[in-house]
Amino acid sequence: MIVVFISNNVKGTHFSEDGIHNIHAFNFKVNAQLDGQDYTKLQCSKLVSNIKTLHHLQSHMSSLSLITPVNYHCCPNSCICYTGDYQHFDHCPHYSKSCYDNQG
């Protein structure tokens, strides 16, 4: 038996087996603190079958939760997020690393 706790936003919604599988995949990604590259490696490894791309998973979870994600640039070392007082910075004040990779 699988028990899924859902918010009032989607109460009464019935999930397919595939939908529940992807909710569990998203939950694992968040709890294990996997970044996008690690999630993609997991998906490509075929250790777990039938998991969607990260973009698909995030879009699906956003529509279920009614939460709109906001992306921010962060230092590669995760020491700061370029928002608030740091929104106009383009290099980390601690490590002097660029907030952008080679692709911008």
NURO-188649 format. One record per residue: residue in one letter; x, y, z of N, C-alpha, C in turn; chain; residue number from 1. Coordinates in steps of 0.001 Angstrom, whole numbers, always signed. Layout:
<sites>
{A {X Y Z} {X Y Z} {X Y Z} A NUM},
...
</sites>
This chain:
<sites>
{M {+838 -1177 +0} {+0 +0 +0} {+884 +1242 +0} A 1},
{I {+533 +2223 -824} {+1258 +3482 -894} {+357 +4572 -349} A 2},
{V {+881 +5318 +616} {+139 +6437 +1180} {+813 +7712 +712} A 3},
{V {+47 +8602 +124} {+573 +9871 -354} {-159 +10987 +364} A 4},
{F {+592 +11835 +1041} {-2 +12988 +1701} {+14 +14143 +716} A 5},
{I {-1118 +14774 +555} {-1216 +15867 -406} {-1832 +17079 +265} A 6},
{S {-1552 +18242 -285} {-2115 +19473 +270} {-3564 +19620 -177} A 7},
{N {-4250 +20568 +422} {-5636 +20841 +37} {-5752 +21280 -1415} A 8},
{N {-4661 +21756 -1996} {-4690 +22242 -3378} {-5038 +21142 -4366} A 9},
{V {-4668 +19912 -4046} {-4903 +18813 -4978} {-5722 +17703 -4333} A 10},
{K {-6425 +18021 -3260} {-7237 +17022 -2564} {-8236 +16413 -3540} A 11},
{G {-8361 +15127 -3488} {-9267 +14435 -4382} {-8624 +14034 -5696} A 12},
{T {-7385 +14468 -5908} {-6676 +14104 -7131} {-6212 +12661 -7022} A 13},
{H {-6396 +11906 -8068} {-5925 +10528 -8103} {-4660 +10484 -8938} A 14},
{F {-3643 +9842 -8405} {-2360 +9770 -9079} {-2177 +8408 -9717} A 15},
{S {-1622 +8413 -10904} {-1286 +7149 -11558} {-63 +6556 -10867} A 16},
{E {+203 +5305 -11129} {+1402 +4650 -10590} {+2650 +5421 -11024} A 17},
{D {+2673 +5853 -12288} {+3799 +6622 -12815} {+3907 +7969 -12096} A 18},
{G {+2771 +8600 -11829} {+2763 +9875 -11126} {+3313 +9746 -9716} A 19},
{I {+2907 +8707 -9014} {+3408 +8460 -7661} {+4903 +8171 -7700} A 20},
{H {+5333 +7401 -8690} {+6755 +7083 -8855} {+7569 +8372 -9012} A 21},
{N {+7064 +9310 -9788} {+7778 +10566 -10000} {+7735 +11476 -8782} A 22},
{I {+6664 +11415 -8001} {+6622 +12161 -6741} {+7705 +11634 -5808} A 23},
{H {+7851 +10316 -5753} {+8906 +9723 -4924} {+10289 +10111 -5435} A 24},
{A {+10471 +10153 -6753} {+11762 +10546 -7332} {+12093 +11988 -6948} A 25},
{F {+11100 +12864 -7018} {+11316 +14263 -6652} {+11632 +14374 -5163} A 26},
{N {+10901 +13635 -4342} {+11142 +13629 -2903} {+12567 +13168 -2600} A 27},
{F {+13021 +12116 -3288} {+14384 +11626 -3094} {+15397 +12694 -3494} A 28},
{K {+15170 +13345 -4642} {+16092 +14379 -5119} {+16244 +15484 -4079} A 29},
{V {+15116 +15931 -3520} {+15142 +17015 -2542} {+15810 +16558 -1247} A 30},
{N {+15401 +15411 -711} {+15944 +14939 +566} {+17419 +14574 +487} A 31},
{A {+17860 +14059 -653} {+19271 +13702 -832} {+20101 +14908 -1267} A 32},
{Q {+19445 +16045 -1464} {+20084 +17287 -1890} {+20891 +17100 -3177} A 33},
{L {+20298 +16378 -4132} {+20953 +16178 -5418} {+20851 +17452 -6243} A 34},
{D {+21944 +17833 -6867} {+21844 +18947 -7806} {+21376 +18403 -9149} A 35},
{G {+21184 +19278 -10105} {+20665 +18867 -11406} {+21537 +17842 -12107} A 36},
{Q {+22863 +18018 -12025} {+23773 +17077 -12683} {+23684 +15688 -12057} A 37},
{D {+23616 +15633 -10731} {+23522 +14332 -10063} {+22201 +13638 -10372} A 38},
{Y {+21123 +14417 -10437} {+19831 +13824 -10782} {+19881 +13248 -12193} A 39},
{T {+20480 +13988 -13122} {+20589 +13513 -14504} {+21424 +12240 -14572} A 40},
{K {+22494 +12173 -13777} {+23310 +10949 -13729} {+22471 +9776 -13230} A 41},
{L {+21654 +10014 -12205} {+20777 +8965 -11686} {+19799 +8520 -12758} A 42},
{Q {+19221 +9473 -13460} {+18257 +9161 -14515} {+18918 +8348 -15626} A 43},
{C {+20114 +8736 -16033} {+20810 +8055 -17133} {+21384 +6703 -16726} A 44},
{S {+21563 +6484 -15433} {+22179 +5239 -14968} {+21284 +4026 -15169} A 45},
{K {+20000 +4248 -15325} {+19007 +3179 -15469} {+18890 +2326 -14204} A 46},
{L {+19477 +2802 -13087} {+19293 +2103 -11814} {+17842 +2203 -11374} A 47},
{V {+17241 +3318 -11731} {+15832 +3545 -11443} {+15153 +3724 -12787} A 48},
{S {+14132 +2938 -13025} {+13478 +3019 -14333} {+12369 +4055 -14334} A 49},
{N {+12148 +4610 -15497} {+10967 +5434 -15741} {+10929 +6772 -15017} A 50},
{I {+12066 +7358 -14647} {+11973 +8691 -14054} {+12133 +9732 -15156} A 51},
{K {+11392 +10781 -15016} {+11332 +11840 -16020} {+12559 +12744 -15930} A 52},
{T {+12703 +13604 -16921} {+13775 +14592 -16871} {+13526 +15524 -15695} A 53},
{L {+14571 +16168 -15240} {+14434 +17080 -14114} {+13475 +18218 -14453} A 54},
{H {+13559 +18739 -15664} {+12650 +19816 -16074} {+11190 +19354 -15999} A 55},
{H {+10913 +18166 -16508} {+9547 +17630 -16464} {+9103 +17445 -15014} A 56},
{L {+9985 +16883 -14201} {+9664 +16625 -12801} {+9371 +17929 -12059} A 57},
{Q {+10211 +18940 -12253} {+10000 +20220 -11582} {+8706 +20886 -12048} A 58},
{S {+8426 +20821 -13334} {+7183 +21404 -13856} {+5965 +20700 -13273} A 59},
{H {+6041 +19371 -13200} {+4924 +18592 -12669} {+4705 +18898 -11186} A 60},
{M {+5778 +18946 -10405} {+5655 +19236 -8977} {+5158 +20663 -8762} A 61},
{S {+5570 +21580 -9615} {+5094 +22958 -9515} {+3591 +23029 -9745} A 62},
{S {+3104 +22299 -10732} {+1665 +22330 -11006} {+865 +21648 -9901} A 63},
{L {+1423 +20608 -9292} {+721 +19934 -8191} {+667 +20799 -6940} A 64},
{S {+1766 +21479 -6646} {+1856 +22234 -5398} {+1343 +23664 -5515} A 65},
{L {+1152 +24122 -6741} {+775 +25507 -7008} {+1842 +26486 -6522} A 66},
{I {+3087 +26014 -6471} {+4228 +26852 -6104} {+5025 +27126 -7371} A 67},
{T {+5341 +28384 -7599} {+6144 +28750 -8755} {+7597 +28880 -8312} A 68},
{P {+8477 +28044 -8851} {+9883 +28131 -8443} {+10533 +29418 -8956} A 69},
{V {+11493 +29906 -8184} {+12279 +31071 -8571} {+13734 +30637 -8559} A 70},
{N {+14425 +30852 -9658} {+15830 +30462 -9760} {+16729 +31653 -9470} A 71},
{Y {+17763 +31417 -8678} {+18761 +32430 -8368} {+20139 +31860 -8670} A 72},
{H {+21039 +32725 -9104} {+22430 +32318 -9258} {+23050 +32251 -7869} A 73},
{C {+23885 +31239 -7657} {+24584 +31079 -6386} {+26065 +30871 -6653} A 74},
{C {+26875 +31149 -5648} {+28300 +30854 -5734} {+28454 +29352 -5960} A 75},
{P {+29425 +28924 -6777} {+29638 +27480 -6970} {+29888 +26738 -5657} A 76},
{N {+30370 +27453 -4635} {+30602 +26844 -3324} {+29388 +26967 -2409} A 77},
{S {+28293 +27508 -2935} {+27033 +27676 -2202} {+27151 +28565 -973} A 78},
{C {+28095 +29489 -980} {+28242 +30345 +199} {+27310 +31554 +154} A 79},
{I {+26975 +32038 -1037} {+26018 +33138 -1130} {+25083 +32914 -2308} A 80},
{C {+23967 +33583 -2233} {+22991 +33609 -3320} {+22953 +35052 -3820} A 81},
{Y {+23026 +35217 -5128} {+23087 +36561 -5706} {+21704 +37208 -5750} A 82},
{T {+21209 +37531 -4564} {+19935 +38222 -4405} {+20081 +39194 -3239} A 83},
{G {+19135 +40060 -3050} {+19209 +41028 -1953} {+20441 +41909 -2079} A 84},
{D {+21244 +41967 -1006} {+22457 +42791 -1010} {+23462 +42354 -2069} A 85},
{Y {+23366 +41108 -2520} {+24333 +40565 -3482} {+23819 +40557 -4921} A 86},
{Q {+22638 +41100 -5178} {+22022 +40958 -6500} {+22825 +41588 -7631} A 87},
{H {+23667 +42566 -7341} {+24443 +43210 -8401} {+25876 +42675 -8480} A 88},
{F {+26202 +41710 -7641} {+27540 +41121 -7678} {+27636 +40160 -8856} A 89},
{D {+28826 +40052 -9432} {+29028 +39034 -10467} {+30153 +38073 -10093} A 90},
{H {+30765 +38297 -8903} {+31783 +37395 -8365} {+31523 +37205 -6872} A 91},
{C {+31845 +36044 -6368} {+31695 +35756 -4941} {+32678 +36618 -4147} A 92},
{P {+32217 +37333 -3115} {+33125 +38166 -2331} {+34087 +37347 -1464} A 93},
{H {+33802 +36063 -1264} {+34660 +35211 -443} {+35699 +34466 -1271} A 94},
{Y {+35296 +33986 -2448} {+36165 +33128 -3254} {+36549 +33740 -4596} A 95},
{S {+36023 +34894 -4913} {+36282 +35583 -6191} {+35899 +34759 -7409} A 96},
{K {+35024 +33782 -7222} {+34557 +32981 -8355} {+33378 +33685 -9008} A 97},
{S {+33309 +33584 -10331} {+32216 +34188 -11074} {+30898 +33505 -10721} A 98},
{C {+29830 +34285 -10723} {+28522 +33677 -10459} {+27990 +32997 -11714} A 99},
{Y {+28674 +33170 -12835} {+28243 +32552 -14086} {+29260 +31509 -14527} A 100},
{D {+28767 +30457 -15167} {+29684 +29479 -15744} {+30061 +29933 -17155} A 101},
{N {+30761 +29093 -17891} {+31216 +29446 -19239} {+30067 +29742 -20192} A 102},
{Q {+28881 +29230 -19883} {+27732 +29415 -20762} {+26878 +30613 -20355} A 103},
{G {+27278 +31318 -19312} {+26542 +32506 -18877} {+25480 +32196 -17908} A 104},
</sites>
